[in-house]
Amino acid sequence: MIKGKKIIITGGAGFIGSTLVEELIENNQIIIYDDFRRDALTTKGLTSHPNIQIYKGDILDLSSLKEAMQGGQLVIHCAAIAGIDTVAKKPTETMRVNMIGTANVLEVAKDLPGLERLVDFSTSEVFGQSAFRAEESHDTNVGAVGEARWTYAISKLAGEHLTKAYHQEFDLPTVTVRPFNIYGPGQIGEGAMRIFIERALRNEDIQIHGDGNQIRAWCYVDDFINGLLQAMTQPRAIGESFNIGNARAVVTIYGLAQTVVRVLESGSTISFMDKNYADVELRVPSVTKAKELIDFQAKVDLEEGIRRTAAWYQETRDS
């Protein structure tokens, strides 16, 4: 258990960041640095907790970031532009925020005297359109220049390289995590699982982009947080990158929609619409390295994760 630490979380108002805050806030001092474009923190009632301090700022503002990060012992860098629709509309901002923002965090962290660990968030998108049992050491592969989807992937891949460079050149205690389709209570913004569950709860039509045969591995957020905590504390994690996902919860997008409807006993129908963007056809991780080095293993199966997530949305909607 992590106790008595000063923990900096950039992007801490988002889905995963706020879930991490829930896990750590009772026993640590939490500093949130976020522009609050997406805000799950307020929804979860965490903003007034006595152990939290909030800096509302831009990750590109180096001086403001430096002030917020002073005294940090653990730094978790979640802040990023993400989501295919957002990225497609703002590709230049995506590149600037994700690359320069990561550079800013690393540069400030380099001068923190008490830094114990810096965890940088990358993405499973670095494996490109098709990845089955993708290992951390496998070649990364992104699509054509100019295709909006890969703007995000290449910006996160650049952040990975920079994080690794700071470890090698300055002995910074860094770790990179690659999340694979994380879902669960509190998810905001874009995301098939959230959309499917919310529509199913309202018995509304569920629309699938394309023919629905795209394959994904879905990881419940509590499992991801457990892996993240291991990456934050295990000595063998330093200097490494890890796939964090659930290689057993694998299903097509159409199969996911069917599962959501069945598990929630929904009256929703499923329909299909044209897809006007590049998509990932197959994405399933190998988590062998994470199991061996940081003892990570996902435990929540797909149907249980859907039930837990739906219960949260139902409760939030009714409250």
Backbone bond lengths (Angstrom), bond angles and torsions (degrees), N, CA, C in turn:
res aa  C-N    CA-C-N  psi(-1)  N-CA   C-N-CA  omega(-1)  CA-C   N-CA-C  phi
1 M - - - 1.466 - - 1.536 110.02 -
2 I 1.320 115.34 139.26 1.457 121.32 178.66 1.525 108.75 -89.35
3 K 1.331 116.56 122.90 1.457 121.52 -177.71 1.521 110.88 -137.54
4 G 1.325 115.84 146.39 1.451 122.34 171.23 1.513 114.94 67.14
5 K 1.320 117.70 25.86 1.463 121.52 -177.79 1.529 111.12 -106.33
6 K 1.313 114.91 153.55 1.465 120.74 169.64 1.528 106.41 -97.19
7 I 1.332 115.79 114.19 1.461 121.64 -171.07 1.519 109.60 -116.22
8 I 1.317 115.78 123.79 1.464 122.67 177.62 1.523 108.09 -97.52
9 I 1.332 117.10 126.68 1.460 120.85 177.34 1.527 108.35 -125.16
10 T 1.326 116.96 105.11 1.464 119.50 173.07 1.525 107.69 -78.79
11 G 1.330 115.94 140.69 1.458 118.34 -174.46 1.514 112.40 70.55
12 G 1.315 116.32 24.44 1.454 120.95 -174.14 1.519 115.11 -72.44
13 A 1.331 117.69 -8.99 1.459 119.87 177.09 1.523 112.11 -85.51
14 G 1.323 117.26 -9.69 1.454 121.29 -177.77 1.519 112.89 -77.53
15 F 1.311 116.03 -175.31 1.461 123.16 -175.42 1.529 112.20 -59.25
16 I 1.317 117.27 -59.44 1.471 119.64 -176.72 1.529 110.48 -72.18
17 G 1.324 116.85 -41.58 1.462 119.94 179.91 1.514 112.23 -58.35
18 S 1.323 117.23 -44.76 1.466 120.53 -178.72 1.529 111.19 -69.27
19 T 1.330 116.72 -32.27 1.472 119.63 176.29 1.518 110.53 -67.44
20 L 1.316 116.76 -37.68 1.460 120.88 175.37 1.525 110.48 -64.93
21 V 1.328 116.44 -40.64 1.468 120.08 177.17 1.526 110.34 -57.57
22 E 1.321 117.54 -45.12 1.468 121.33 178.83 1.534 111.31 -55.01
23 E 1.324 115.46 -38.86 1.458 120.83 -177.30 1.528 112.37 -71.58
24 L 1.316 117.58 -33.16 1.460 121.62 -168.68 1.528 115.39 -106.56
25 I 1.309 117.67 -15.23 1.461 120.22 -163.19 1.531 113.95 -68.65
26 E 1.307 118.99 -28.28 1.463 119.92 -175.79 1.531 112.87 -71.06
27 N 1.330 117.40 -25.68 1.466 120.74 -172.80 1.527 114.39 -119.16
28 N 1.347 117.32 8.98 1.453 120.37 -175.09 1.524 110.83 -146.50
29 Q 1.326 115.18 164.29 1.453 121.14 172.82 1.530 107.69 -93.53
30 I 1.323 117.13 121.48 1.456 121.81 -174.53 1.526 109.80 -109.76
31 I 1.320 116.22 127.67 1.461 122.40 174.64 1.526 107.51 -111.04
32 I 1.334 116.47 119.63 1.463 121.49 178.28 1.526 109.00 -101.67
33 Y 1.332 115.58 128.19 1.465 120.16 173.42 1.524 106.86 -120.81
34 D 1.341 116.65 114.50 1.466 120.23 -171.94 1.525 108.70 -160.66
35 D 1.332 116.01 152.12 1.466 118.77 174.75 1.532 111.86 -92.77
36 F 1.314 117.09 -2.85 1.464 124.08 174.40 1.528 113.53 61.61
37 R 1.326 116.87 30.44 1.473 118.15 170.10 1.522 110.02 -63.50
38 R 1.313 114.95 -36.96 1.463 121.21 172.42 1.528 106.98 -118.47
39 D 1.318 115.93 133.91 1.463 118.52 -171.33 1.528 111.41 -136.57
40 A 1.316 115.88 92.84 1.466 121.04 171.50 1.516 110.58 -92.55
41 L 1.322 116.75 -15.66 1.469 122.00 -176.07 1.521 110.93 -64.87
42 T 1.336 116.50 -44.98 1.457 121.09 -179.84 1.518 110.82 -67.02
43 T 1.333 116.38 -41.92 1.465 121.56 178.97 1.522 111.01 -57.37
44 K 1.328 115.64 -36.62 1.466 120.40 -178.69 1.530 112.69 -84.89
45 G 1.320 117.23 -0.03 1.460 120.95 175.65 1.516 113.93 71.06
46 L 1.336 117.21 31.88 1.462 120.31 -174.23 1.528 114.02 -99.99
47 T 1.319 117.90 -12.66 1.468 119.91 -170.36 1.528 113.49 -67.66
48 S 1.326 117.36 -22.96 1.472 119.90 -177.63 1.525 112.98 -100.22
49 H 1.317 116.86 6.43 1.468 119.53 -179.69 1.534 109.67 -64.23
50 P 1.337 118.38 138.80 1.472 120.67 -176.97 1.525 113.94 -64.52
51 N 1.325 118.54 -20.06 1.472 120.59 -178.40 1.520 113.38 -92.04
52 I 1.328 116.97 7.43 1.461 119.38 -177.40 1.521 111.17 -116.37
53 Q 1.325 115.10 142.01 1.463 122.01 174.27 1.518 107.52 -128.80
54 I 1.317 116.93 131.72 1.459 120.94 -173.16 1.520 110.78 -114.20
55 Y 1.325 115.13 128.86 1.459 122.66 170.54 1.525 106.85 -112.51
56 K 1.311 117.17 113.39 1.453 120.68 175.90 1.521 107.85 -88.35
57 G 1.318 116.66 105.81 1.457 119.84 -174.23 1.513 113.25 -156.13
58 D 1.307 114.75 171.41 1.459 123.88 -179.30 1.528 108.64 -95.44
59 I 1.309 117.69 131.77 1.464 122.04 -179.81 1.532 111.60 -63.42
60 L 1.336 117.01 -17.67 1.469 120.99 177.44 1.525 112.23 -83.41
61 D 1.318 117.43 -9.25 1.463 122.34 179.08 1.526 108.39 -88.62
62 L 1.313 116.30 93.22 1.458 121.98 -172.50 1.525 112.70 -62.17
63 S 1.318 118.00 -41.79 1.466 120.31 -176.87 1.534 110.85 -66.69
64 S 1.329 117.17 -41.41 1.461 120.88 178.55 1.526 110.81 -66.67
65 L 1.326 115.93 -40.98 1.466 120.86 178.25 1.528 110.99 -62.89
66 K 1.315 115.50 -41.54 1.459 120.39 -179.60 1.521 110.96 -62.02
67 E 1.317 116.73 -41.50 1.462 120.98 178.21 1.529 110.52 -62.05
68 A 1.339 116.75 -43.86 1.465 121.17 -176.84 1.521 112.57 -67.31
69 M 1.328 117.11 -32.70 1.458 120.91 -173.36 1.524 114.19 -87.69
70 Q 1.312 117.61 -3.67 1.464 119.32 -177.36 1.535 111.86 -58.66
71 G 1.332 115.27 132.56 1.456 121.05 178.62 1.511 114.74 82.06
72 G 1.330 116.69 2.37 1.454 120.30 -177.84 1.523 112.60 -65.41
73 Q 1.330 116.39 134.96 1.466 121.72 176.12 1.529 111.78 -103.32
74 L 1.325 115.54 -36.05 1.458 121.91 175.06 1.525 107.49 -124.41
75 V 1.322 116.86 129.26 1.466 121.73 179.69 1.522 108.50 -120.28
76 I 1.322 116.23 124.19 1.455 122.10 177.60 1.523 106.81 -116.14
77 H 1.324 115.87 113.38 1.463 120.49 -174.97 1.525 110.13 -100.36
78 C 1.348 114.88 94.88 1.470 121.92 178.42 1.525 112.64 -100.65
79 A 1.323 117.83 -18.41 1.463 121.04 -171.12 1.521 111.08 -60.02
80 A 1.330 116.17 130.72 1.469 121.23 179.61 1.517 109.79 -170.95
81 I 1.315 115.25 158.79 1.465 121.35 164.77 1.516 106.13 -86.52
82 A 1.337 117.54 128.53 1.460 121.27 -177.06 1.525 109.71 -145.82
83 G 1.341 115.76 170.27 1.459 121.36 -179.76 1.506 110.69 95.41
84 I 1.335 117.79 124.29 1.456 121.49 -171.64 1.521 112.45 -58.42
85 D 1.334 117.79 -39.27 1.463 119.67 -179.61 1.523 111.21 -66.62
86 T 1.332 116.77 -44.33 1.464 120.94 179.63 1.513 111.30 -65.03
87 V 1.322 116.67 -44.70 1.463 121.58 -179.49 1.527 111.11 -61.84
88 A 1.326 116.47 -41.48 1.472 120.54 -178.70 1.526 111.43 -64.18
89 K 1.334 116.52 -33.81 1.460 120.20 -179.42 1.529 112.21 -80.31
90 K 1.333 116.90 -28.69 1.463 120.45 -173.65 1.534 111.13 -134.26
91 P 1.326 116.95 63.93 1.465 118.54 -177.02 1.524 114.15 -66.87
92 T 1.330 117.64 -36.16 1.473 118.58 -179.82 1.528 110.70 -69.82
93 E 1.316 117.18 -40.62 1.464 119.70 177.01 1.528 110.42 -64.57
94 T 1.325 116.15 -37.76 1.466 120.32 177.05 1.519 110.77 -57.46
95 M 1.322 116.65 -48.53 1.457 120.83 -178.59 1.529 111.09 -64.28
96 R 1.330 116.59 -43.76 1.457 120.20 -176.87 1.531 111.08 -66.07
97 V 1.329 116.40 -49.11 1.462 120.34 -177.61 1.518 110.92 -63.51
98 N 1.323 116.66 -46.08 1.462 119.81 -173.27 1.525 112.70 -75.05
99 M 1.325 117.95 -33.27 1.467 119.55 -179.58 1.524 111.98 -89.87
100 I 1.331 116.49 -55.53 1.464 119.69 -177.49 1.529 110.13 -68.22
101 G 1.329 116.56 -36.64 1.461 120.06 177.46 1.517 112.01 -60.10
102 T 1.332 116.05 -43.71 1.466 120.06 177.50 1.520 110.85 -65.24
103 A 1.321 116.76 -40.91 1.469 120.53 177.29 1.530 110.63 -60.28
104 N 1.330 116.42 -40.19 1.467 120.03 179.14 1.534 111.42 -63.59
105 V 1.320 116.45 -44.99 1.466 120.56 -179.46 1.523 110.29 -62.02
106 L 1.309 117.37 -44.46 1.462 121.46 -179.56 1.524 111.38 -65.01
107 E 1.301 116.59 -40.13 1.462 120.17 -177.94 1.524 110.86 -66.81
108 V 1.332 117.48 -41.20 1.464 120.28 176.52 1.531 110.09 -67.01
109 A 1.332 116.09 -43.23 1.470 120.39 -177.71 1.524 112.07 -61.86
110 K 1.302 116.23 -32.41 1.474 121.47 -178.60 1.527 111.75 -58.68
111 D 1.321 116.58 -27.95 1.460 120.70 -176.64 1.527 113.25 -104.17
112 L 1.329 117.07 10.54 1.466 119.86 177.32 1.528 109.16 -84.48
113 P 1.322 118.53 115.74 1.467 120.47 -173.90 1.526 113.90 -67.00
114 G 1.324 117.27 -27.71 1.466 119.54 -176.16 1.513 114.31 -103.69
115 L 1.336 117.34 15.83 1.461 120.22 -175.92 1.531 111.42 -65.03
116 E 1.330 115.58 126.30 1.465 121.73 178.22 1.526 112.47 -104.43
117 R 1.329 116.76 -30.49 1.458 119.51 -178.65 1.525 110.09 -163.69
118 L 1.317 116.52 141.28 1.459 122.64 171.11 1.521 108.01 -125.40
119 V 1.327 116.05 121.83 1.464 120.90 178.96 1.520 108.58 -108.98
120 D 1.318 116.12 121.90 1.465 122.13 179.24 1.522 109.55 -104.17
121 F 1.325 116.21 134.29 1.453 121.69 177.55 1.524 110.52 -88.10
122 S 1.317 116.65 119.57 1.454 121.61 169.96 1.534 107.63 -102.10
123 T 1.319 118.32 -141.75 1.461 121.27 -177.57 1.520 110.43 -159.68
124 S 1.310 115.98 151.91 1.470 120.52 173.75 1.522 111.64 -68.98
125 E 1.335 117.16 -13.54 1.465 121.08 179.36 1.531 112.29 -62.95
126 V 1.330 118.09 -17.97 1.462 119.66 -178.90 1.531 112.09 -67.01
127 F 1.332 116.89 -11.96 1.469 120.38 178.05 1.528 112.86 -87.57
128 G 1.330 117.20 -3.86 1.459 120.07 173.59 1.516 114.13 82.23
129 Q 1.327 115.80 -156.79 1.458 121.75 -171.02 1.517 113.82 -74.97
130 S 1.320 117.84 -24.88 1.459 119.39 -176.15 1.523 110.01 -141.83
131 A 1.341 115.86 118.31 1.459 120.41 -179.43 1.524 108.83 -147.64
132 F 1.321 116.70 113.72 1.461 121.87 178.69 1.517 108.82 -116.63
133 R 1.339 115.92 124.48 1.460 122.04 -174.78 1.528 110.86 51.42
134 A 1.317 114.70 45.23 1.461 120.70 -177.68 1.520 110.69 -64.74
135 E 1.309 116.02 127.49 1.455 121.83 177.05 1.526 110.07 -99.40
136 E 1.334 115.25 156.58 1.463 120.26 -178.11 1.523 112.38 -59.03
137 S 1.327 116.95 -30.79 1.460 121.17 -177.57 1.518 113.52 -84.57
138 H 1.340 117.83 -6.85 1.461 120.78 179.56 1.525 110.73 -67.47
139 D 1.320 115.12 154.28 1.466 119.70 177.01 1.520 110.45 -61.11
140 T 1.332 115.37 137.65 1.455 119.26 171.41 1.520 108.26 -79.42
141 N 1.324 115.62 157.61 1.461 119.10 -172.89 1.518 109.17 -156.00
142 V 1.314 116.95 111.46 1.460 120.21 177.49 1.525 108.74 -118.00
143 G 1.345 115.81 164.80 1.454 120.89 -172.08 1.514 114.21 -83.46
144 A 1.308 114.21 -161.45 1.465 122.35 -171.81 1.523 112.25 -66.42
145 V 1.327 114.98 146.44 1.463 120.92 173.24 1.526 108.73 -61.73
146 G 1.324 115.85 134.07 1.458 120.03 179.84 1.514 113.61 100.59
147 E 1.336 117.12 -19.33 1.470 120.07 175.97 1.529 108.00 -80.73
148 A 1.337 115.85 118.75 1.467 121.19 -168.29 1.521 112.98 -55.88
149 R 1.333 117.61 -38.71 1.459 119.17 -175.18 1.518 111.96 -56.98
150 W 1.329 116.98 -38.92 1.457 120.26 -173.94 1.530 112.51 -79.42
151 T 1.342 116.59 -9.93 1.465 119.72 173.32 1.527 109.89 -58.71
152 Y 1.308 115.53 -43.80 1.463 120.09 178.12 1.524 111.08 -64.77
153 A 1.321 116.68 -48.49 1.462 120.78 -177.04 1.526 111.64 -59.83
154 I 1.318 116.50 -45.18 1.473 119.49 -176.33 1.525 110.48 -70.05
155 S 1.333 117.35 -31.88 1.470 119.51 178.06 1.528 110.75 -68.15
156 K 1.332 116.51 -38.24 1.469 119.80 178.17 1.520 111.53 -73.52
157 L 1.326 116.63 -33.76 1.458 120.10 177.11 1.531 110.54 -66.08
158 A 1.331 116.33 -39.27 1.465 119.79 175.50 1.528 110.30 -60.64
159 G 1.337 116.32 -40.14 1.461 120.24 176.95 1.519 112.19 -62.69
160 E 1.329 117.10 -37.68 1.466 120.86 176.39 1.520 111.09 -60.98
161 H 1.329 115.65 -48.41 1.468 119.82 -179.43 1.530 110.86 -61.37
162 L 1.322 116.14 -40.29 1.463 119.46 -178.78 1.529 110.47 -68.32
163 T 1.324 116.72 -40.67 1.467 120.83 177.93 1.525 110.38 -60.78
164 K 1.309 116.51 -44.54 1.463 120.85 178.66 1.528 110.51 -63.77
165 A 1.324 117.09 -38.92 1.464 121.26 -179.74 1.534 111.11 -64.25
166 Y 1.331 117.35 -40.54 1.459 120.39 178.40 1.530 110.68 -65.82
167 H 1.309 117.10 -34.45 1.468 119.90 175.86 1.521 110.71 -65.34
168 Q 1.317 115.67 -46.21 1.466 120.05 -175.45 1.526 112.46 -72.20
169 E 1.327 116.56 -39.88 1.463 120.03 -174.51 1.519 113.36 -85.37
170 F 1.350 116.20 -37.46 1.465 119.77 -174.11 1.532 112.83 -115.40
171 D 1.318 116.67 5.33 1.465 122.17 -179.37 1.528 111.77 59.14
172 L 1.317 116.53 32.21 1.453 120.99 177.52 1.535 108.66 -70.63
173 P 1.335 118.79 133.67 1.469 121.62 -176.92 1.536 111.39 -79.41
174 T 1.314 116.52 76.10 1.461 121.96 -173.41 1.527 112.45 -100.16
175 V 1.323 115.01 156.06 1.460 123.77 171.51 1.526 107.03 -141.28
176 T 1.317 116.69 142.52 1.462 121.43 174.38 1.523 109.10 -113.74
177 V 1.336 116.28 134.38 1.460 120.70 174.37 1.528 109.04 -117.49
178 R 1.332 115.08 141.34 1.456 121.94 177.21 1.533 108.19 -114.99
179 P 1.316 118.57 99.87 1.465 120.81 -179.94 1.533 111.07 -71.63
180 F 1.327 115.88 139.72 1.462 122.34 176.56 1.521 109.75 -114.66
181 N 1.330 115.87 99.28 1.464 123.35 173.09 1.530 112.54 47.81
182 I 1.322 114.89 69.85 1.459 121.91 -179.86 1.540 109.16 -86.15
183 Y 1.311 116.38 137.07 1.467 121.14 179.33 1.523 108.77 -143.56
184 G 1.329 115.44 167.82 1.456 118.92 175.95 1.513 112.45 147.72
185 P 1.328 117.23 -174.69 1.466 121.83 179.99 1.521 111.64 -55.62
186 G 1.334 115.07 135.10 1.454 120.08 177.27 1.511 114.76 91.04
187 Q 1.333 117.98 -1.12 1.466 119.25 -179.44 1.519 109.49 -65.27
188 I 1.321 115.18 134.22 1.462 121.73 -179.82 1.520 108.66 -128.62
189 G 1.328 116.07 170.15 1.451 119.31 179.61 1.517 111.52 76.38
190 E 1.329 115.38 -152.78 1.455 120.83 -177.26 1.529 110.19 -80.04
191 G 1.315 115.81 163.15 1.457 120.25 178.77 1.517 110.69 148.13
192 A 1.341 116.33 125.10 1.456 120.88 -175.37 1.523 112.04 -60.24
193 M 1.320 117.26 -44.23 1.460 119.69 -176.44 1.518 111.32 -61.07
194 R 1.304 117.56 -48.21 1.473 120.41 179.69 1.517 110.75 -59.99
195 I 1.324 116.54 -46.72 1.461 120.57 -178.24 1.519 111.11 -63.17
196 F 1.333 117.13 -44.93 1.467 120.78 -179.67 1.531 110.82 -61.00
197 I 1.327 116.79 -45.43 1.460 120.06 -177.22 1.524 111.23 -67.31
198 E 1.317 117.76 -44.76 1.457 119.92 -179.03 1.526 111.32 -63.35
199 R 1.329 116.64 -40.34 1.467 119.63 179.03 1.529 111.06 -69.81
200 A 1.325 115.88 -37.93 1.466 119.31 178.60 1.527 111.18 -63.91
201 L 1.314 117.11 -38.83 1.464 120.47 178.58 1.523 111.65 -64.15
202 R 1.331 116.35 -27.56 1.474 120.82 178.82 1.523 112.21 -96.69
203 N 1.357 116.04 3.11 1.473 121.52 -177.38 1.524 112.39 58.53
204 E 1.319 116.37 33.73 1.464 121.73 179.57 1.530 110.40 -95.73
205 D 1.323 115.09 159.50 1.456 121.15 179.38 1.533 110.46 -60.22
206 I 1.326 116.64 134.86 1.463 122.34 176.17 1.521 108.15 -101.67
207 Q 1.325 116.20 119.06 1.464 121.25 -177.99 1.519 110.60 -99.30
208 I 1.325 115.50 134.38 1.456 122.09 179.06 1.518 108.75 -113.90
209 H 1.321 116.64 131.01 1.455 121.76 177.22 1.528 109.33 -80.73
210 G 1.323 116.66 123.43 1.462 121.12 -177.74 1.517 110.81 83.64
211 D 1.344 116.41 -156.94 1.463 120.03 -175.50 1.525 113.32 -91.39
212 G 1.332 116.75 -3.11 1.458 119.80 174.43 1.512 115.72 81.93
213 N 1.334 117.58 9.86 1.474 118.53 -179.19 1.526 112.82 -93.41
214 Q 1.346 117.41 7.71 1.462 120.82 174.58 1.532 109.18 -64.95
215 I 1.312 116.45 137.21 1.467 121.43 -173.53 1.529 110.25 -108.68
216 R 1.322 115.31 131.74 1.465 121.58 179.29 1.529 110.64 -133.31
217 A 1.334 114.93 157.59 1.464 121.99 170.18 1.527 106.78 -112.01
218 W 1.333 116.92 124.79 1.464 122.06 -171.62 1.522 110.87 -105.98
219 C 1.337 116.10 129.75 1.467 121.67 -176.36 1.529 110.19 -118.58
220 Y 1.322 115.69 122.37 1.460 121.36 178.62 1.527 109.71 -67.76
221 V 1.325 116.21 141.97 1.464 121.64 -169.65 1.530 112.92 -60.39
222 D 1.335 118.83 -35.15 1.466 119.96 179.75 1.527 111.11 -63.62
223 D 1.333 116.66 -37.43 1.464 119.95 175.63 1.522 110.36 -64.22
224 F 1.330 116.02 -43.61 1.468 118.98 179.09 1.526 111.20 -61.10
225 I 1.324 117.05 -44.00 1.466 120.70 -179.69 1.521 110.49 -61.07
226 N 1.320 117.71 -39.42 1.465 120.28 176.89 1.530 110.78 -60.89
227 G 1.319 116.72 -42.56 1.464 119.90 176.78 1.516 111.94 -64.52
228 L 1.330 116.02 -39.43 1.463 120.99 179.01 1.524 111.17 -64.07
229 L 1.320 117.02 -41.91 1.465 120.68 178.35 1.531 111.04 -62.26
230 Q 1.317 116.49 -37.87 1.463 120.25 176.39 1.532 110.57 -65.17
231 A 1.323 116.54 -41.25 1.464 120.29 177.75 1.523 111.47 -64.42
232 M 1.327 116.96 -28.21 1.461 121.75 -179.98 1.526 112.83 -78.06
233 T 1.323 117.71 -20.16 1.461 119.77 -170.03 1.530 115.21 -123.32
234 Q 1.310 118.27 -28.36 1.460 119.83 -175.38 1.536 111.21 -73.42
235 P 1.320 118.72 126.44 1.470 120.66 -179.35 1.529 113.33 -58.51
236 R 1.329 117.41 -34.54 1.465 120.44 -177.12 1.524 113.20 -72.23
237 A 1.342 116.91 -8.60 1.459 120.11 179.61 1.528 112.73 -76.75
238 I 1.330 116.99 -24.16 1.466 120.72 -172.62 1.526 110.78 -61.15
239 G 1.344 114.09 131.25 1.466 120.94 179.01 1.515 114.34 83.24
240 E 1.336 117.07 1.55 1.460 121.07 -174.63 1.530 111.48 -109.77
241 S 1.333 115.20 166.90 1.459 122.32 170.24 1.519 108.14 -121.19
242 F 1.343 116.14 149.18 1.457 120.64 -175.59 1.522 111.91 -137.76
243 N 1.324 115.35 134.19 1.463 120.97 166.09 1.527 107.29 -77.41
244 I 1.331 116.60 126.47 1.458 120.51 175.87 1.527 107.66 -119.75
245 G 1.325 115.50 108.12 1.458 120.85 -177.71 1.519 109.98 -165.91
246 N 1.320 114.69 -175.49 1.464 121.10 179.81 1.524 108.84 -119.22
247 A 1.318 116.34 99.77 1.459 121.47 -176.04 1.521 112.85 -72.97
248 R 1.331 117.12 -6.13 1.462 119.80 178.51 1.527 112.65 -95.94
249 A 1.314 117.72 -21.79 1.469 121.25 -177.86 1.523 109.51 -93.21
250 V 1.318 115.91 69.17 1.464 122.89 -173.13 1.525 109.45 -110.06
251 V 1.341 116.39 130.88 1.460 120.42 -177.19 1.527 108.88 -160.11
252 T 1.340 116.78 154.43 1.461 119.51 172.26 1.526 109.39 -72.11
253 I 1.318 116.36 163.62 1.464 120.12 178.04 1.535 110.03 -63.43
254 Y 1.332 117.09 -39.76 1.458 119.98 176.41 1.528 110.50 -64.34
255 G 1.326 116.14 -42.58 1.459 120.29 177.36 1.514 111.61 -62.66
256 L 1.330 117.30 -36.07 1.464 120.97 177.23 1.522 110.56 -63.26
257 A 1.335 116.23 -46.61 1.466 119.83 178.84 1.523 110.75 -59.51
258 Q 1.320 116.72 -43.82 1.467 120.69 178.16 1.532 111.49 -61.71
259 T 1.325 116.14 -41.59 1.468 120.79 -179.83 1.525 111.31 -64.68
260 V 1.320 116.59 -43.93 1.469 120.94 178.68 1.525 110.20 -59.64
261 V 1.322 116.77 -47.55 1.471 120.96 -179.43 1.529 110.60 -61.39
262 R 1.329 116.71 -44.09 1.470 120.55 -178.28 1.528 111.68 -67.60
263 V 1.339 117.31 -49.29 1.462 121.05 -176.52 1.524 111.34 -62.82
264 L 1.328 117.02 -37.29 1.460 121.04 -177.48 1.523 112.42 -91.81
265 E 1.347 116.13 2.54 1.469 121.32 179.88 1.523 110.71 50.28
266 S 1.323 113.77 48.19 1.460 121.67 -175.19 1.527 111.20 -89.32
267 G 1.323 115.07 154.74 1.459 120.97 173.97 1.521 112.57 -93.78
268 S 1.323 117.63 10.45 1.465 121.00 -178.64 1.526 111.75 -64.83
269 T 1.321 115.08 143.57 1.465 120.94 169.39 1.519 108.27 -97.92
270 I 1.325 116.45 161.18 1.468 122.17 -179.13 1.527 107.94 -116.24
271 S 1.320 116.37 128.30 1.459 121.03 178.34 1.522 109.76 -129.29
272 F 1.325 115.44 170.10 1.461 121.08 -175.54 1.516 109.59 -124.47
273 M 1.334 115.48 146.20 1.463 120.88 177.85 1.520 109.17 -137.20
274 D 1.339 115.30 159.30 1.458 120.24 -178.33 1.519 110.34 -62.37
275 K 1.308 114.57 146.37 1.465 122.06 178.35 1.520 107.91 -105.34
276 N 1.329 117.46 124.16 1.468 121.14 -175.40 1.530 112.49 -113.42
277 Y 1.334 115.79 27.34 1.461 119.60 179.29 1.529 109.16 -147.26
278 A 1.324 115.65 160.75 1.463 120.36 175.91 1.525 109.02 -66.69
279 D 1.324 116.58 140.24 1.451 119.92 -177.54 1.521 110.25 -128.70
280 V 1.320 114.79 162.14 1.461 121.92 174.22 1.523 107.22 -90.67
281 E 1.322 117.22 120.07 1.456 120.75 -176.11 1.525 112.28 -84.78
282 L 1.327 117.39 -29.59 1.461 120.97 -176.43 1.521 109.23 -150.15
283 R 1.352 116.35 124.02 1.462 119.08 179.55 1.523 109.44 -148.29
284 V 1.327 115.27 100.91 1.460 122.58 179.57 1.527 107.51 -133.80
285 P 1.330 118.62 125.26 1.460 119.61 -175.74 1.521 113.34 -86.64
286 S 1.312 115.11 157.40 1.455 121.13 157.35 1.527 106.62 -94.30
287 V 1.323 116.60 130.38 1.467 120.16 178.51 1.533 110.83 -114.00
288 T 1.317 115.42 21.07 1.469 120.15 -178.48 1.529 111.62 -60.36
289 K 1.313 116.86 -43.36 1.463 120.47 -178.68 1.534 110.89 -63.05
290 A 1.328 115.92 -43.43 1.465 119.55 179.46 1.523 111.09 -64.83
291 K 1.305 116.99 -36.35 1.464 121.03 176.93 1.525 110.78 -65.16
292 E 1.334 116.61 -43.80 1.458 120.57 -174.88 1.524 112.85 -74.34
293 L 1.329 117.45 -39.77 1.469 120.18 -173.14 1.524 113.85 -92.56
294 I 1.343 117.08 -35.09 1.470 118.13 -175.62 1.528 112.23 -126.68
295 D 1.315 116.54 11.66 1.463 122.04 174.56 1.526 112.21 57.38
296 F 1.321 115.74 42.86 1.462 120.57 177.72 1.521 110.66 -95.08
297 Q 1.331 115.55 134.55 1.456 120.97 171.97 1.520 108.41 -154.20
298 A 1.332 116.41 124.96 1.467 120.48 178.31 1.522 110.07 -67.71
299 K 1.329 116.14 142.96 1.462 121.18 -175.50 1.526 113.88 -120.07
300 V 1.324 118.05 -25.83 1.464 121.39 -174.05 1.523 109.88 -86.71
301 D 1.342 117.22 120.43 1.461 118.85 -179.76 1.525 110.18 -78.45
302 L 1.320 115.88 170.89 1.459 121.38 -170.85 1.526 112.49 -62.09
303 E 1.313 117.32 -47.43 1.464 119.66 -176.06 1.522 111.67 -66.34
304 E 1.323 117.05 -40.00 1.464 120.22 177.20 1.524 110.66 -64.54
305 G 1.334 116.52 -40.49 1.460 120.39 178.04 1.516 111.98 -62.64
306 I 1.324 117.16 -40.40 1.466 121.51 177.42 1.516 110.33 -62.65
307 R 1.334 117.05 -44.86 1.466 120.27 179.89 1.528 111.67 -61.36
308 R 1.330 116.41 -45.45 1.467 120.14 -179.56 1.529 111.05 -63.22
309 T 1.319 115.75 -43.00 1.466 120.33 -178.56 1.516 111.03 -65.56
310 A 1.326 116.46 -44.94 1.464 120.81 179.63 1.515 111.57 -62.55
311 A 1.338 116.73 -38.71 1.468 120.38 179.29 1.523 110.29 -61.82
312 W 1.317 117.19 -39.20 1.468 120.70 179.48 1.531 110.98 -65.83
313 Y 1.350 116.26 -46.24 1.466 119.20 -179.87 1.524 110.75 -64.39
314 Q 1.330 116.52 -37.91 1.455 120.55 178.66 1.522 110.82 -63.45
315 E 1.318 115.82 -45.55 1.461 121.26 179.93 1.522 111.19 -64.27
316 T 1.324 116.29 -42.71 1.463 120.97 -179.72 1.539 110.85 -65.23
317 R 1.325 115.65 -40.43 1.450 120.62 -179.52 1.524 111.76 -67.34
318 D 1.346 116.78 -36.18 1.453 121.28 -176.15 1.525 113.24 -84.29
319 S 1.337 116.77 -15.69 1.475 119.37 -175.49 1.525 111.51 -83.82
